[in-house]
């Protein structure tokens, strides 16, 4: 009877999407506030639904975004460009207007066809291609065993104390971060297996619940993953979005070198401070003789460095030189990364099959490109500015510096609402920059704070991003304890950023 129907609805995946659908519908049909139009309300509604869907729906991120783009296309809820270069809302295509010459004209564009052109515009965005290319470089690092060799070498040379092992993990993350833009691929695919083998070699019972040594290693690895993600524009998939938002709202260029210089001092200091701080809280104990035997065994297993590893090394070094020197060479970071995949394929380090089967790269490319379309349209239809205005009204009596720090703090703690660093960046980086622009915040200062806090705020929860979730699922630290340690780490991060970081940016003349 009806009970079985209720049970069927409750068990279906569709039920998990209902909160997102309800929110999207409700927001789209709210009274239109000043500064927005019915079209921008529909876009805001769908965007709110996407954010809710990422939190509650039992569907992949890409499916949620595919549905969102389809709904926006069919309802013509984008900003279209007419044949004569006018920018109008797509639902006004083919409508007539009164021109300056006194004649009536028709907007020459197709409401649904034009909307679809906009929906797929994100797929030609350089940011999406940079991340896509770097995923394949990461695949090459993993496939050749080069990432594992580097990590093992670090543990061998530094693993004579718990702190040494902690720093070795930090260094492994640091070395790999510029080349692997998915913090999950880097942490989960390369560093986590090393951490796991270190834990195994210490004879820690993996099913035995909480354990201080296992807890220390996964907490350090998880934190190092987030800190290294914040050091490079290529360290995490959402970072280029922060840079492109800063460019579109403040009109400043914030490329690879600006990012590294700005982030270097606070981030490297935090990488030095957090392992001893975590050791103080967790008090791990390690049998080093046993550990060095296990690492030596794994080293022997790997054998001599292969020709593919040498080819990869040469390609990575060339990439790094071209990335760091992009102002001199005039080659865009995306072109360098794209060139690297082509070269690695020609050198037989990667096969076309590797590229086709790297589903993580294609999946990220799809959702990132879709998010870029949404973010660009939220700006084009005035939604970002409207949210920025609303945020800035609550701060309009404070000085620009106080506003900058308050916005940065609010941005940091809003991470509690998200289970993906990238979706946090997409949802909030634009509105916070828009608010900062209205309040007269120093552009580079606010940009570097949002850039750092995008990844670093991931320490707050055990579900903030894929790599953190992988480490948290090991079970060496209970969920409540993870939240507590996350909050303590957050206090250290904010303390260092607002003291040493501010001093460094003052020296750089960013405010």
C-alpha positions as CSV (number, residue, x, y, z in Angstrom):
1,X,0.0,0.0,0.0
2,X,1.0,3.6,0.5
3,X,3.6,2.7,3.2
4,X,5.6,0.8,0.6
5,X,5.4,3.9,-1.7
6,X,6.7,6.1,1.1
7,X,9.5,3.6,1.7
8,X,10.3,3.5,-2.0
9,X,10.6,7.3,-2.1
10,X,12.7,7.3,1.0
11,X,15.1,4.7,-0.4
12,X,15.4,6.3,-3.8
13,X,18.4,8.6,-4.6
14,X,15.9,11.2,-5.9
15,X,14.7,11.8,-2.3
16,X,18.2,12.9,-1.3
17,X,17.9,15.6,-4.0
18,X,14.6,17.0,-2.8
19,X,16.1,19.6,-0.4
20,X,18.2,21.0,-3.2
21,X,15.1,21.1,-5.6
22,X,13.0,22.8,-2.9
23,X,15.7,25.4,-2.1
24,X,16.3,26.2,-5.8
25,X,12.5,26.6,-6.5
26,X,12.0,28.7,-3.3
27,X,14.9,31.1,-4.0
28,X,14.0,31.5,-7.7
29,X,10.5,32.6,-6.7
30,X,11.4,35.0,-3.9
31,X,10.4,38.7,-4.4
32,X,13.1,40.3,-6.7
33,X,15.3,42.6,-4.5
34,X,16.8,45.9,-5.8
35,X,19.7,45.3,-8.1
36,X,18.5,41.9,-9.4
37,X,16.1,40.7,-12.1
38,X,13.9,37.6,-12.4
39,X,16.6,36.0,-14.6
40,X,19.3,36.6,-12.0
41,X,16.9,35.2,-9.3
42,X,16.5,32.0,-11.3
43,X,20.3,31.7,-11.6
44,X,20.7,32.4,-7.9
45,X,18.0,29.8,-7.1
46,X,19.8,27.1,-9.2
47,X,23.1,28.0,-7.7
48,X,21.7,27.7,-4.1
49,X,20.2,24.4,-5.2
50,X,23.7,23.2,-6.5
51,X,25.3,24.1,-3.1
52,X,22.5,22.3,-1.2
53,X,22.8,19.4,-3.6
54,X,26.5,19.0,-3.0
55,X,25.7,18.8,0.8
56,X,22.7,16.4,0.7
57,X,22.1,14.8,-2.7
58,X,23.4,11.2,-3.3
59,X,24.6,12.2,-6.8
60,X,28.1,12.9,-8.1
61,X,29.1,16.5,-8.3
62,X,29.2,16.4,-12.1
63,X,25.6,15.1,-12.3
64,X,24.4,17.9,-10.0
65,X,26.1,20.5,-12.3
66,X,24.9,18.8,-15.5
67,X,21.3,19.1,-14.2
68,X,21.9,22.7,-13.2
69,X,23.3,23.7,-16.6
70,X,20.4,22.0,-18.4
71,X,17.7,23.7,-16.2
72,X,19.4,27.1,-16.8
73,X,19.6,26.5,-20.6
74,X,15.9,25.4,-20.9
75,X,14.8,28.4,-18.8
76,X,17.1,30.8,-20.7
77,X,18.6,32.0,-17.4
78,X,22.0,33.2,-18.8
79,X,23.4,36.4,-20.3
80,X,23.5,36.0,-24.1
81,X,25.4,38.0,-26.7
82,X,23.4,39.2,-29.8
83,X,24.8,39.1,-33.3
84,X,25.6,42.8,-33.1
85,X,27.4,42.5,-29.8
86,X,24.7,43.5,-27.2
87,X,24.7,41.6,-23.9
88,X,21.2,40.8,-22.8
89,X,19.4,38.2,-20.7
90,X,18.7,35.2,-22.9
91,X,15.0,35.2,-22.2
92,X,14.8,38.7,-23.9
93,X,16.2,37.2,-27.2
94,X,14.0,38.0,-30.2
95,X,12.2,40.7,-28.2
96,X,12.0,44.2,-29.7
97,X,13.4,47.4,-28.3
98,X,13.4,51.1,-29.1
99,X,16.8,52.1,-30.6
100,X,18.6,55.4,-30.3
101,X,17.7,56.2,-33.9
102,X,14.0,56.1,-32.9
103,X,13.4,52.8,-34.8
104,X,12.3,49.5,-33.3
105,X,14.8,46.7,-33.4
106,X,14.8,43.0,-32.5
107,X,17.5,41.4,-30.3
108,X,19.1,38.9,-32.7
109,X,19.8,35.8,-30.6
110,X,18.3,32.4,-29.9
111,X,17.1,32.1,-26.3
112,X,17.8,28.4,-25.8
113,X,20.6,27.9,-28.4
114,X,22.3,31.0,-27.0
115,X,21.9,29.8,-23.5
116,X,23.5,26.5,-24.4
117,X,26.5,28.3,-25.9
118,X,26.9,30.0,-22.6
119,X,26.4,26.8,-20.6
120,X,29.4,25.2,-22.5
121,X,31.6,28.3,-22.5
122,X,33.4,27.1,-19.3
123,X,34.9,24.2,-21.2
124,X,37.1,26.5,-23.2
125,X,38.3,28.3,-20.1
126,X,42.1,28.1,-19.5
127,X,41.7,27.4,-15.8
128,X,39.8,24.2,-16.5
129,X,42.4,23.1,-19.0
130,X,45.3,23.9,-16.6
131,X,43.7,21.6,-13.9
132,X,42.9,18.9,-16.6
133,X,46.4,18.9,-17.9
134,X,48.0,18.8,-14.4
135,X,45.9,15.8,-13.5
136,X,47.6,13.8,-16.3
137,X,51.0,15.0,-15.1
138,X,50.0,13.7,-11.7
139,X,49.0,10.4,-13.4
140,X,52.6,10.2,-14.9
141,X,54.1,10.9,-11.4
142,X,52.0,8.0,-10.0
143,X,52.4,5.6,-12.9
144,X,56.3,5.9,-13.1
145,X,56.6,5.4,-9.3
146,X,58.5,8.7,-9.2
147,X,56.2,10.2,-6.5
148,X,56.6,7.1,-4.3
149,X,60.4,7.1,-4.8
150,X,60.7,10.7,-3.7
151,X,58.5,10.1,-0.6
152,X,60.4,7.0,0.4
153,X,63.7,8.9,0.0
154,X,62.4,11.6,2.3
155,X,61.2,9.2,5.0
156,X,64.6,7.3,4.8
157,X,66.6,10.4,5.3
158,X,64.4,12.0,7.9
159,X,62.6,9.2,9.7
160,X,64.8,8.9,12.8
161,X,62.1,10.4,15.1
162,X,58.4,10.9,15.0
163,X,58.9,14.6,14.2
164,X,61.3,13.6,11.4
165,X,58.7,11.4,9.9
166,X,56.2,14.2,10.2
167,X,58.5,16.6,8.4
168,X,59.3,14.0,5.7
169,X,55.5,13.8,5.0
170,X,55.3,17.6,4.9
171,X,58.3,17.8,2.5
172,X,56.8,15.1,0.2
173,X,53.6,17.1,0.0
174,X,55.6,20.3,-0.7
175,X,57.7,18.7,-3.5
176,X,54.6,17.3,-5.3
177,X,52.2,20.2,-4.8
178,X,53.2,22.4,-7.7
179,X,52.7,19.5,-10.2
180,X,49.6,17.8,-8.9
181,X,46.6,20.3,-8.7
182,X,44.3,17.8,-7.1
183,X,45.0,17.8,-3.3
184,X,43.0,14.5,-3.2
185,X,45.1,12.9,-6.0
186,X,48.3,14.0,-4.3
187,X,47.3,13.2,-0.7
188,X,45.1,10.2,-1.4
189,X,47.0,8.7,-4.4
190,X,50.7,9.3,-3.6
191,X,51.3,10.4,0.0
192,X,48.6,8.4,1.7
193,X,50.0,5.0,0.5
194,X,53.4,6.0,2.0
195,X,51.9,7.1,5.3
196,X,49.9,3.8,5.3
197,X,53.1,1.8,4.7
198,X,54.9,3.6,7.5
199,X,51.9,2.9,9.9
200,X,51.9,-0.8,8.8
201,X,55.7,-1.1,9.4
202,X,55.2,0.2,12.9
203,X,52.8,-2.7,13.6
204,X,50.0,-0.4,14.6
205,X,46.7,-2.3,14.7
206,X,44.7,-0.7,11.8
207,X,41.4,-1.9,13.2
208,X,42.1,-1.1,16.8
209,X,40.4,2.3,17.0
210,X,42.2,5.4,18.3
211,X,46.0,5.3,18.3
212,X,48.3,8.2,19.1
213,X,51.1,7.3,16.6
214,X,48.7,6.5,13.7
215,X,46.7,9.6,14.7
216,X,49.8,11.8,14.7
217,X,50.8,10.6,11.2
218,X,47.4,11.0,9.6
219,X,46.8,14.4,11.2
220,X,50.2,15.7,10.0
221,X,49.7,14.3,6.5
222,X,46.2,15.7,6.3
223,X,47.3,19.2,7.5
224,X,50.4,19.2,5.3
225,X,48.2,18.4,2.3
226,X,46.1,21.5,3.0
227,X,49.0,23.8,3.7
228,X,50.9,22.7,0.5
229,X,47.7,23.2,-1.5
230,X,47.7,26.9,-0.4
231,X,51.3,27.5,-1.4
232,X,51.0,27.2,-5.2
233,X,48.3,28.3,-7.6
234,X,48.6,24.7,-9.1
235,X,48.3,23.1,-5.6
236,X,44.5,22.6,-5.6
237,X,41.8,22.7,-8.2
238,X,40.0,25.7,-6.7
239,X,43.1,28.0,-6.5
240,X,42.9,29.2,-10.2
241,X,39.3,30.2,-9.5
242,X,40.5,32.5,-6.7
243,X,43.1,34.1,-9.0
244,X,40.6,34.6,-11.9
245,X,38.0,36.1,-9.5
246,X,40.6,38.5,-8.2
247,X,41.4,39.5,-11.8
248,X,37.8,40.0,-12.8
249,X,36.8,41.9,-9.7
250,X,39.9,43.9,-8.7
251,X,41.6,44.0,-12.1
252,X,44.9,42.6,-10.7
253,X,47.1,39.9,-12.1
254,X,47.7,37.2,-9.5
255,X,49.7,34.5,-11.2
256,X,52.1,31.7,-10.2
257,X,54.9,33.9,-8.9
258,X,52.8,36.4,-7.0
259,X,51.0,33.5,-5.3
260,X,54.2,31.7,-4.3
261,X,55.9,34.9,-3.0
262,X,52.8,35.9,-1.0
263,X,52.0,32.5,0.5
264,X,55.6,31.4,1.2
265,X,56.5,32.9,4.6
266,X,53.2,32.1,6.5
267,X,52.8,28.7,4.9
268,X,56.3,27.5,5.4
269,X,56.3,28.7,9.0
270,X,53.1,26.8,9.6
271,X,54.6,23.6,8.0
272,X,57.4,24.0,10.6
273,X,55.1,24.7,13.6
274,X,52.2,22.3,13.2
275,X,54.0,18.9,13.4
276,X,55.5,19.7,16.9
277,X,52.2,21.2,18.0
278,X,50.4,18.0,17.0
279,X,53.0,15.8,18.6
280,X,52.4,17.8,21.8
281,X,48.7,16.9,21.7
282,X,48.9,13.3,20.5
283,X,52.2,12.0,22.1
284,X,53.1,9.3,19.5
285,X,55.7,6.5,20.2
286,X,57.6,4.7,17.4
287,X,59.8,1.6,17.0
288,X,62.4,3.1,14.6
289,X,64.5,0.0,14.0
290,X,61.4,-1.8,12.6
291,X,60.4,1.3,10.5
292,X,63.8,1.6,8.8
293,X,63.8,-2.1,7.9
294,X,60.4,-1.7,6.2
295,X,61.4,1.4,4.3
296,X,64.6,-0.2,3.2
297,X,62.6,-3.2,1.9
298,X,60.2,-1.0,-0.1
299,X,63.2,0.9,-1.5
300,X,64.8,-2.3,-2.7
301,X,61.5,-3.3,-4.2
302,X,61.5,-0.2,-6.4
303,X,64.9,-0.9,-7.9
304,X,67.0,1.5,-10.0
305,X,65.5,4.7,-11.4
306,X,63.8,3.9,-14.7
307,X,64.2,5.8,-18.0
308,X,60.5,6.8,-17.8
309,X,61.2,8.5,-14.4
310,X,64.2,10.4,-15.9
311,X,62.0,11.5,-18.9
312,X,59.3,12.6,-16.4
313,X,62.0,14.5,-14.3
314,X,63.2,16.4,-17.3
315,X,59.6,17.4,-18.3
316,X,58.7,18.4,-14.7
317,X,61.8,20.6,-14.4
318,X,61.1,22.3,-17.7
319,X,57.5,22.9,-16.5
320,X,58.7,24.4,-13.3
321,X,61.2,26.7,-15.1
322,X,58.5,27.9,-17.5
323,X,55.9,28.4,-14.8
324,X,58.1,30.4,-12.5
325,X,59.5,32.3,-15.5
326,X,56.2,32.9,-17.3
327,X,56.6,36.7,-17.1
328,X,59.9,36.4,-19.0
329,X,59.0,33.6,-21.5
330,X,55.5,34.9,-22.1
331,X,54.0,31.4,-22.1
332,X,50.8,30.9,-20.2
333,X,50.8,28.4,-17.4
334,X,48.0,26.4,-19.1
335,X,50.0,26.1,-22.3
336,X,53.0,24.8,-20.3
337,X,50.8,22.1,-18.6
338,X,49.2,21.2,-21.9
339,X,52.6,21.0,-23.6
340,X,53.8,18.7,-20.8
341,X,51.0,16.1,-21.5
342,X,51.8,16.1,-25.2
343,X,55.5,15.7,-24.5
344,X,54.9,12.9,-22.0
345,X,52.7,11.1,-24.5
346,X,55.3,11.4,-27.3
347,X,58.0,10.1,-24.9
348,X,55.7,7.1,-24.1
349,X,55.7,8.0,-20.4
350,X,51.9,8.2,-20.8
351,X,49.8,6.3,-23.4
352,X,46.6,7.7,-24.9
353,X,44.9,4.9,-23.0
354,X,46.2,6.4,-19.7
355,X,44.7,9.8,-20.6
356,X,41.3,8.3,-21.7
357,X,41.1,6.2,-18.5
358,X,42.1,9.0,-16.1
359,X,38.4,9.4,-15.2
360,X,39.3,11.8,-12.3
361,X,40.8,14.3,-14.7
362,X,37.7,14.2,-17.0
363,X,35.3,14.3,-14.0
364,X,37.1,17.3,-12.5
365,X,37.3,19.0,-15.9
366,X,33.5,18.7,-16.3
367,X,32.5,20.0,-12.9
368,X,35.2,22.7,-12.8
369,X,34.2,24.0,-16.2
370,X,30.5,24.0,-15.2
371,X,31.4,25.9,-12.0
372,X,33.4,28.4,-14.0
373,X,30.3,29.0,-16.2
374,X,28.1,29.5,-13.1
375,X,30.6,31.8,-11.4
376,X,31.0,34.0,-14.6
377,X,27.2,34.2,-15.1
378,X,26.7,35.1,-11.4
379,X,29.0,38.1,-12.1
380,X,27.5,38.9,-15.5
381,X,23.9,39.0,-14.1
382,X,24.9,41.1,-11.1
383,X,24.4,38.5,-8.4
384,X,28.0,38.5,-7.1
385,X,27.9,42.3,-6.7
386,X,24.5,42.2,-5.0
387,X,25.8,39.6,-2.4
388,X,29.0,41.7,-2.0
389,X,26.8,44.8,-1.4
390,X,24.8,43.0,1.2
391,X,27.9,41.7,3.0
392,X,29.6,45.2,2.8
393,X,26.6,47.0,4.4
394,X,27.2,45.3,7.7
395,X,30.9,46.5,7.7
396,X,30.6,49.9,6.1
397,X,31.7,51.9,9.2
398,X,35.0,49.9,9.7
399,X,38.4,50.8,8.3
400,X,39.5,48.9,5.1
401,X,42.1,46.9,7.1
402,X,39.5,45.8,9.7
403,X,37.1,44.9,6.9
404,X,39.8,42.8,5.1
405,X,40.5,40.8,8.3
406,X,36.8,40.4,9.2
407,X,35.9,39.2,5.7
408,X,38.9,36.7,5.8
409,X,37.8,35.3,9.1
410,X,34.1,35.0,8.0
411,X,35.4,33.2,4.8
412,X,37.5,30.8,6.9
413,X,34.8,29.7,9.2
414,X,32.1,29.4,6.5
415,X,34.1,26.3,5.5
416,X,32.0,24.4,8.2
417,X,29.1,24.5,5.7
418,X,31.0,22.7,2.9
419,X,32.3,19.2,2.1
420,X,34.4,20.4,-0.8
421,X,37.1,23.1,-0.8
422,X,36.4,23.8,-4.5
423,X,32.7,24.3,-4.0
424,X,33.5,26.6,-1.0
425,X,35.7,28.7,-3.3
426,X,33.1,28.8,-6.1
427,X,30.3,29.8,-3.7
428,X,32.1,32.4,-1.7
429,X,35.3,33.8,-3.2
430,X,33.5,36.0,-5.7
431,X,31.0,37.6,-3.2
432,X,33.8,38.2,-0.6
433,X,36.0,39.9,-3.2
434,X,33.0,42.0,-4.4
435,X,32.4,43.0,-0.8
436,X,36.1,43.9,-0.3
437,X,36.0,45.9,-3.5
438,X,33.1,48.0,-2.3
439,X,34.7,48.5,1.2
440,X,38.0,49.6,-0.3
441,X,40.0,46.6,1.0
442,X,43.6,46.4,-0.4
443,X,43.2,44.1,-3.4
444,X,46.4,42.0,-3.1
445,X,46.0,41.6,0.7
446,X,42.4,40.3,0.5
447,X,43.4,38.1,-2.5
448,X,46.2,36.4,-0.6
449,X,44.1,35.9,2.5
450,X,41.3,34.3,0.6
451,X,43.9,32.3,-1.4
452,X,45.4,30.9,1.8
453,X,42.2,30.4,3.7
454,X,40.6,28.5,0.8
455,X,42.7,25.4,1.5
456,X,43.7,26.0,5.1
457,X,40.1,26.2,6.3
458,X,39.9,22.5,5.4
459,X,41.5,21.7,8.8
460,X,38.2,22.5,10.5
461,X,36.3,19.3,9.6
462,X,37.0,15.6,8.8
463,X,34.9,16.0,5.6
464,X,36.3,19.2,4.1
465,X,37.9,17.6,1.1
466,X,38.7,14.1,-0.4
467,X,42.2,13.8,1.0
468,X,41.1,14.8,4.6
469,X,38.2,12.4,4.4
470,X,40.6,9.6,3.4
471,X,42.9,10.3,6.4
472,X,40.0,10.7,8.8
473,X,38.4,7.4,7.7
474,X,41.5,5.5,9.0
475,X,39.9,5.7,12.5
476,X,43.1,6.6,14.5
477,X,41.4,9.7,15.7
478,X,37.7,9.9,16.7
479,X,35.4,12.3,14.8
480,X,34.8,14.6,17.9
481,X,38.6,14.7,18.5
482,X,39.3,15.5,14.9
483,X,36.9,18.6,15.2
484,X,38.7,19.7,18.3
485,X,42.2,19.3,16.8
486,X,40.9,21.0,13.7
487,X,39.8,24.0,15.8
488,X,43.2,24.2,17.6
489,X,45.0,24.0,14.2
490,X,42.7,26.8,12.9
491,X,43.7,29.0,15.9
492,X,47.4,28.5,15.1
493,X,46.8,29.1,11.4
494,X,44.9,32.3,11.9
495,X,47.4,33.5,14.6
496,X,50.4,33.0,12.3
497,X,48.6,34.5,9.2
498,X,47.4,37.6,11.0
499,X,50.9,38.2,12.6
500,X,53.8,37.0,10.6
501,X,51.8,37.0,7.3
502,X,50.6,40.6,7.8
503,X,54.2,41.7,8.5
504,X,55.4,39.9,5.3
505,X,52.7,41.5,3.1
506,X,53.5,44.9,4.6
507,X,57.1,44.4,3.5
508,X,55.9,43.4,0.0
509,X,53.8,46.6,0.0
510,X,50.5,44.9,-0.5
511,X,48.7,47.3,2.0
